[in-house]
Structures are given as C-alpha cells and as structure tokens.
Amino acid sequence: MPTLHHLCQWLNDLPWSSRFAESDNAFPVVETAHVLAVGLIAGTLATVDLRVSGLVLRAEPVTRIAGALLPWTWAGFALMVLTGLPLFASEAASLYGNAAFRLKLVLLGLAGLNALLFHATAYRGVARWDRAAVPPWPARAFALVSLLLWSGVIVSGRMIAVFHNGQGQ
C-alpha cells in the first residue's frame, strides 16, 4: 500500500504537474487567483463575523449581512479549491513535509468545523437575536474563533514559501 508521501510524489511527477509548475504564465496566474479567492473568503467572513461579534454594522440584521455576503464566500471557496488543487499537485512532494502547509490545512479544517458547529447551534436561534446590536455570547465566541482561524490560514499560507524546501524548519 502506497504511503501518503508516495502519493504526493506521484502527483508531483505527473507530466501536467511538472509543466504547470514550470510555466511562466499559468502558475502565477493560478496562484494569484488563489490568493484573491482567499481574500474574498476572508473579507466576506470577516464582515459577517464582526457583525455577529457585535463590533460593526450593529443596526443591520445579521441575516441581511450573511445573506448578502455568504454567496460570495462560497464562490471564493469554490475558486480557492479549483486553484488550490493544481497548485498543490505541482508542488505536492515538497509540500508534504512543509509545516506551514500542514498547519494551513489543519486551520482550514478547524475553520470548517467551527462554521458547521455555528450553523448547527448558535445560528439556529438567529431569529431571536438577528437584530440585537450584540448577539448572545455563543454566537460571538464562534465569530471570534472564526476570525482567529482565518487569520491563521492566511498567515500560514504566506509562511509556506518561508518553509519551502526546508527553509525555516
């Protein structure tokens, strides 16, 4: 049975992965789209999280802010995945051991779990606190954790280059 490292090496060695990684045009364009997608996600989620935290837009209903921004969040997420997969494939062997990349994946997973728990618990009662300037503490806690996790995703994503090829380890 092949190990995860062997699978990463195989993915890295695919002809299209190598051509993509060595491309003077495709790689930087896809990487730029990936960074913009993460920015779109972070910007829209930060606005929703800051509203749920009761720190901004206190006169606006939470559902109005979320309804307007979360479709953009999902569009950013789709673009992030579509651009992230070829970026990963083209550098899978070196990213396998990259501590910053591993941290980014863990933080992404935790951010997803946090969002799932928020929607399964605190957000179910949004009708009771939708127009409250300061929502109840469980909702605020989920929002603050989300802000921290997504900040960590961004920082660890930028640190991937520092840890690339064993530097910074």
Secondary structure, DSSP 8 states (H G I E B T S, - for coil): ---HHHHHHHHHHSHHHHHHHH-SSHHHHHHHHHHHHHHHHHHHHHHHHHHHTTSS-TTS-HHHHHHHHHHHHHHHHHHHHHHHHHHHHHTHHHHHT-HHHHHHHHHHHHHHHHHHHHHHTGGGGHHHHTT-SS--HHHHHHHHHHHHHHHHHHHHHHHHHHHGGGTT-
